């Protein structure tokens, strides 16, 4: 793997982490979702349900006391969740 390719990968990962960081710091907090390369989507309903550790995003799963670790290189998008009026 070339140095240029590695540098682009590192830059991409840093950009994805910065997007997650932006949503976590938003005041007031708005739920958001993280889409990964497999097509899976993980919702973050509260800022305490996600954390950035080095080059990984840790997301608490809503089904219980488990969490998933997402490599920043596999994050393909971060977006807000539009609230639908009931």
N, C-alpha and C positions, 0 to 999 in steps of 0.2 A: 504494500500500500504506500502510495507516495505521501510526502509531507504535506503537499497541497490538499490532498483528499482528507487527510487526518485533520488538518486545520479547519476545513469546511465543516467536517463532522462536529468538531468541538464548538465551532461558532453556532451551528444549528442547535446543538444541545443547549448552549447558553441562552439562545433566543427563546427556546421553548420553556426553559426554567424561569426566565424573566417574565414570560406571559403568565405562568402559573403564579409567580410571586405577586404580580400586579393584581390578579383577581383575589388572592388571599389578603392583600393589604387594603382593598377597596373599602371605603367607608361611605355609607353603610354597606355591609357585606351583601353581595348578591351571589346566589348559587351559580355554579358554573360546571362545565363538563370537560373532560379530557378524553380525546379520541386517540387511540393508539393504532399502530400499523396493522394489527390483526383485524381492525374494524370494531373492536370492543370500545364501549364508551363508559366512563366512570364519572358519576355525578358527585360533586362536592357540595353538600347542602349547608355546611357550617365551616368556618375557618379552622376549627379544631379538628376537623375530619381529614386534613391533609397537611403534609409537612415536606419540606425539601431537605434532603440529606445528601450532601455532595452533589452527584450527578443523577440523583434518583428522586422521584416523587413518591411518597408513601401516602396511600389513600385508604381510609377506613371504609370497609364494606358495610352496607346498611343491614346485612343479614345477621350480624352478630358482633363478636369481638375479634374479627379477623381483619387483616389489611392486605393490600397488594402493593408490591414495589414496582414502579414503572420507570424504566430507563428513559432518560431524556431523549436518547437517540430514537426511541420507538414512538414518541409522542408526535402525532401528525397535526394536531390542532387543539386549541383551547378556546372555548367560547362560552358566553353567558347563556343561561337558561331563561328563556322568556317566560314570564309569569302569565298564566292563562287565567283570566277572570272567571270566577265560578258563577 
